[in-house]
């Protein structure tokens, strides 16, 4: 008898397996990759008591449709997502995100769309049965590196699952809040731009264009004037770098970015704001605010503290539920 698995009815848009990312391979041209929204990834695995580094399915805009074959187990979807679960006799519309939901043999999970955001996450108790590639489950589809032969999900394929016990049902109340500004520290080539262009960058809004994916986010707005040279010697790049090509429209490098580049770098988005940045949909207005490196470091510490508080609260709820279940059995 075949192990528990999902049959992919519809692959969805840009559905890939991801974890926290792949370290130490910039020197051979492989970026860090990994999930775009780290906090939503961690919450997804925590709710169903998976390991924090287990792979999840990340999807953009429209997710996959998956038919399940196997024993009872739980799933969870995080993000601002519309999805339904159906079987031969029943359809459950408007299912809740951030809640462990039991699925049974023959159930179909249809991840319809994200709401005013880009990325969502799907995790299942026991986890997906995958092999690591260079010590990571992350998929870099442009390089065909990662599980699933480095490819996005395709209709008709099967996803095998690890063995799992049915975990207790639980949920967390989490709101995907917006922030007014994306905070930035100055880049190494900021002197390539006129003072007025730098002022415009930090004072005026930009529009997120449709030319946005896991590799980068292209913006339009006030064109930034280069007063030196629009091209420089290629240098190493990091996630969040803001490059400005010859057309004057900024590009923010995202998780699957190229590891070197020759456009001047105006700034870098701080790590604490990256989760919020990647959820901006095309057509959204985006504004930037300059901060100092020390402030960026403190904000990242605060981001980690807030994330840990959310994850610890889930653990506390689980322990409290077990305690009361035990008390009830003793009566």
N, C-alpha and C positions, 0 to 999 in steps of 0.2 A: 504493500500500500504506500502511495506517495506521501511524503512528509507534508505538513501544513504549508500552504502557499497561497499567494495571490495570483490571479490571472489578470493581466493588464488588458482591459477592454478599450480604454483610451489613454494614450500616453500623456496628454496634457501639454502645456507649454513649458518647456525648459525644466522638466522634472528630472532631478538627478539625486543620487546618493551623496550625502555630505556628512562630515564630522567637523571637528574643530580646526582642521587644516593640516597641511603637510609642511614640515619644517626642514630647513637646511638644504634646499635644492635650488636656490636662486642662482648659484654659480653655473648650473647647467640649463638655465632658462625656464625652470618650473616655478610658478608663483605659489604662494601659500594656499590659495583657494580656500576651501572650507565654507561653512554656512555664511550667508550674508548677514543674518540677524542672529547674533550669538545668544542673546538672552532668550529669545523664543525657542531656540534649539535646546538650550539647557532645561527650560521649563517643560518642554515636551517629554524629554526622557525622565525627568524627575517625577512627573505626575503618575507615570505607570511603572515607576521603580526600576527603570533600566539604568545601566551604567551611564554616567555623564558623558562618556566618550563614544557611546554606541552610535552607529550611523542612523540617519533619518532620511526620509524623502523630502527634499526641498522642491517647491514648485513656484512658478511665477504666474500671476493673473488667473489662469485656469489650471487646476490640478488634474491628476489622473482619475480615471474610473477603474476601480479594482474590485474583482469578485473573489471572495474568500472561500477557501476549501480547507477545512480542518476543525479541530476542537475549539471550544469556547476560549476566547482570550479578549483582551482589551486593546483598544486603539485610542489615540488622542490626536487632535489637530490643534495647533497653536497659530496665532496670527488673527487677523480680522477676516474670517473666511466663511463663505456659504457652502454647506455640504449637506448631503442627505444619505441615509442608509435604508436600503430596501431589500426585501426578499419576495418570495412568491405571493405572499398574502398581505404585506404591509409595507408602507413607505413612511419613513420618519423624516419630514422636512424640517428645516431650520434647527438642525442639531447644534448643540453647544460646543464651542471651542473651550479649551482649557479644562476639559472634563474627560475622565476615563469612561469610555463607552464600550459595553460588551458587544462583540460580534459573534455570530454563529455560522456554522457551515452553510454556504449558499448565499450569504449576505453580500450585497454590492454596495461599496462606498463610492459615491459620486461627489468629487470635490469640484464644485461648480465654478467658484470664482473668489477672488479676494475683493474686499470692500475698501475702496479709496486707499489701497496700499498695494504692494507688489508681491511680497514673498510670504509663504505659509509653510508649515512643517507638519509632517505626518510620521507618527511613531507607533510601534506595536509592541506589546509585551513579548519579551524574549529576544526581540530584535531580528533584523534581516540577516540571513545566512550569506555573508559576503567574505571575500578574501581581501586583506589589506594590500595596497600597492604602494611600495615605498613608505611603509609604516603609517598609512592613512587610508580611510575609506572615502576620502574626498574625490570627486570627479572633476577633472579639468577637461571638458569636452573638446575644446579647440586642439588640445594636444593628444586626445584619445588616451588619457591617463586616468586610472582609477577602476573601481569595480564596474560591472556591466560593460566590460571592454572599453571603458572610458566614454560611453555613449549615454545619451538621454534615454528615458524610457520609451519603448516602442509598443504599439498595440500588438497584442497576441503573445507577448513574452510572459514567462512565469517568474515570480519572485519567491524564492524559497525562504522559509522562516526557521529560526532556532526553536528548540523545544521550550515550552513555557507553562507555568502554572497561571491560572486566572488570578490576577491581582485584585485587591479590593477597589471598589469604585470611589473616586475622589475627584475634586475639582479645585481650582484656584481662581479667585476673582482678580483678573489682571486686565488692565486697560492699556491698549497701545496708544499712548498719549503722543501728541505732537509737541514740537518745541519751536519757539519763534525764530531762533537763529541757529545756523550750523556754525560751530566755533572752529576757528582756524588759527594755526601759528604760521608766521611768515616763512616763506620758502627760501632756498639758497640763491635763487635768481631773481629775487624781487626787484633788484636794482635794474633789471632789464626793462622795466615798465615805467611809464611816465607817472609822476606823482598824482596827476589827475585820474589816471586809469586805476591806480591802487586805491585812491579815495572812492572812486565809483564802485569798485569791487566790494568794498566794505560798507557802502552806504546805499547802494541801489540793488534792486532784486533782479534775479535771473529766472529764466524759464527752463524747466527740465524738458528736453526734446525726446522724441521717439527713438532717437539713436542712443539707446541706453540698454545695457545688458550686464551680465556678471563681470564683464571686462572693464567697462567704464560708463560714465554718465556724462553725456555731452550737453552743455548749457548754451542758451542764447540770451542776449541782452545787450548791454553796453559793451561794444567791442573794446578789448584791452589793447592799448597801443604799445608796441615794443619799440623802444628807443635805441636798442643796441643791435642784436642779431636774433632773428626768429629761430635760428637753429644753433645748438651748442654741441659740444662733444657729448656723445652718449654717456649717461651716468646711471648708476643703480637707482631703482625706484622702489617705493613702498606703497602699500595700500593707503588710499586717502590723498595721495599726491595730486595737486591741481596743476596740470600742465596747460600751457597756452600755445596752440599751433599758430601758423601764419595768418589764419582768418580772424584771430582775435577772440574767438569763442572758447571759454575754458572747458577742459575735460577733466573730470575727477576719476582717478583710477580706482577700480574696485577689486574684488577678491581674485579675479582671474587675470589681472593686469599683466602686461609685458614686464619683464624684470629689468630692462634697461630702456632708455629713451633719450631723444635728443631735442626735446622741446623745453624751453625755460619753465622753471617751476616757481609759481607765484606763492604757493602755500601748501599746507597739509591739513586735512580735516582731522580733528582730534579723535582718538580712539573711543572716547566716551560718547561721541555723537554719531558714530558710524552706523549703529543699528537704526537710528532715526533717519539718517541720510538715505539709506538704500530703499526705504519704504516710500520715498517720494515718487509719485506716478508722473508719467509724461503730461505736460501741461501745467504742472504745479509750479507755484512761485517759490523760490528759495532765496534766502538772505543769509549773509555771512557776517560774522563778528570776529574781530582779531583779539586773541588773548596771548598771554605769555606762556612760555614753556612750563614754568613752575605751576602755573594755574592749570594747564592741561594735565600735568601729572597728578595734581590733587583731585581734579575732576574724574580721572580714571580710577583713582582709589575709591572715590565716592560711588562711581558706577559699579565697581566690584562689590562694595559693601551692600548696595541696594539689591544687586542680583543675588548675593548670598542670603540676604534677609528673606527674599521671595522663596528661594529654594529651601531654606531652613523652616519656613512656615509650612511648606508642603509636608516636610518630614514630621513636624510637630502635629499637624492634623492627622497624619497617618497613624502616629503613635497613640494619639488620643482616641481615635476610632477603634484601634485594636484593644485598648484598655477597656472601653465601655462594652465592646463585644464579648470580652472575657468575663466581665462582671455579669452580663446578662446570662451567659451560659452557666455561671455558678449558681444562679438563682433556681 
